[in-house]
Structures are given as structure tokens and as C-alpha cells.
Amino acid sequence: MTAAVAYLLARVLTCGIWVAAGLHKATHYQANIVEMGHLGVPLPRLVLPLVLILEMVGATLMVVDEYVWLVSLAWIAFMIPATWLYHVKFMMKDGTIVFPQFVTGWKNVSIAGGLLALVLLDTSRPAWLFPAG
């Protein structure tokens, strides 16, 4: 496998979760607005369309190898508050852990690591962003 094919696979495989999440949000639009409001997301009717754009347009840009560095950083920036609002509340009052939420929070940390690698691999990233050496 060449480096170019591996880089393409890394970009395409990274998009899977964003496309799946975007399709779910789009097909359960109203339920997502309600859930976002319940979790404290301000102005969920305005935020949800922006999230869908970030997920779907970002995935498209990632696959066609345009602004990979920017999409990666935008997804990382998005995951910070999303992880906090949706997954950090994994500890129950009795001290037990809600394991799926715990794992999902760490999954997001792992995704951020892969996205940082994609930033570094993107030869079109600006010179000021993670300069060599």
C-alpha cells in the first residue's frame, strides 16, 4: 500500500462516524433539537443545522482532500463541548460508571488523536500550523 492510498483510507474511514451521526441527526431532526435543549445547548434550532453542515460538508471536504487540516481542527473544536455535554456525565450518584458514556468520551479523545495526525499529514496546511522541526 502506498502512502497516498493509506492517507486516502485514513481520510475516508475517519468520515464514517461523521456521516453516520449527520444522517441520524437529519432523520431525527426534531428529537435532536429536543435532546440538545435538554442537555443545555443554547439555541438548538440554530446550532443543529450548523452541526449538520460541519459533519456533512466536512466529510465531503475530507474525502476529496480539501482543507483536511481545517476540517480536522473544526471537528476537534466541535468535539470538546459535545463530549462535555453528552458523555462526561458517566459517573452515577452511587459511584457506578455508565460504561457506554465513559467509553464514548474516550472514543472522542481517540478520534481527536487521529484528526491531529491528519492535520500533520495534510501538505496544504498553513506553514504556521505545526511547523516542521
QUISULTA-V339213 format. One record per backbone hydrogen bond with DSSP energy under -0.5 kcal/mol. NH is the residue of the N-H (numbers start at 1). CO is the residue of the C=O. E is the energy in kcal/mol with one decimal. If there is no record, write none. Layout:
NH:CO:E / NH:CO:E
This chain:
6:2:-2.3 / 7:3:-2.5 / 8:4:-2.2 / 9:5:-2.8 / 10:6:-2.5 / 11:7:-2.1 / 12:8:-2.8 / 13:9:-3.0 / 14:10:-1.6 / 15:11:-1.1 / 15:12:-0.6 / 16:12:-0.6 / 16:13:-0.8 / 18:14:-0.6 / 19:15:-2.8 / 20:16:-2.5 / 21:17:-2.3 / 22:18:-2.4 / 23:19:-2.8 / 24:20:-2.2 / 25:21:-2.6 / 26:22:-2.6 / 27:23:-2.3 / 28:24:-1.3 / 29:26:-0.7 / 32:28:-2.2 / 33:29:-2.0 / 34:30:-2.3 / 35:31:-2.5 / 36:32:-2.8 / 37:33:-2.3 / 38:34:-2.5 / 39:35:-2.1 / 40:37:-1.1 / 41:36:-2.8 / 44:41:-0.6 / 46:43:-1.6 / 47:43:-2.3 / 48:44:-2.5 / 50:46:-0.9 / 51:47:-2.5 / 52:48:-2.6 / 53:49:-2.2 / 54:50:-2.5 / 55:51:-2.6 / 56:52:-2.8 / 57:53:-2.1 / 58:53:-0.9 / 58:54:-0.8 / 59:55:-1.7 / 60:56:-2.0 / 61:57:-2.8 / 62:58:-2.4 / 63:59:-2.4 / 64:60:-2.2 / 65:62:-1.0 / 66:61:-2.7 / 71:67:-2.8 / 72:68:-2.6 / 73:69:-2.1 / 74:70:-2.5 / 75:71:-2.8 / 76:72:-2.2 / 77:73:-2.6 / 78:74:-2.3 / 79:75:-2.4 / 80:76:-1.4 / 81:77:-0.8 / 82:78:-1.8 / 83:79:-2.9 / 84:80:-1.8 / 85:81:-2.9 / 86:82:-2.6 / 87:83:-2.3 / 88:83:-1.3 / 90:88:-2.1 / 92:90:-0.6 / 92:96:-3.2 / 95:92:-2.0 / 98:90:-3.5 / 99:97:-1.3 / 101:98:-0.7 / 102:98:-2.1 / 103:99:-3.0 / 104:100:-2.2 / 105:101:-2.2 / 106:102:-1.8 / 107:103:-2.4 / 108:104:-1.9 / 109:105:-1.4 / 110:106:-2.3 / 111:107:-2.6 / 112:108:-2.3 / 113:109:-1.6 / 114:110:-1.9 / 115:111:-2.6 / 116:112:-2.3 / 117:113:-1.8 / 118:114:-2.0 / 119:115:-2.1 / 120:116:-2.1 / 121:117:-1.9 / 122:118:-1.3 / 122:119:-0.5 / 123:121:-0.8 / 125:122:-1.6 / 129:126:-1.4 / 130:128:-0.8
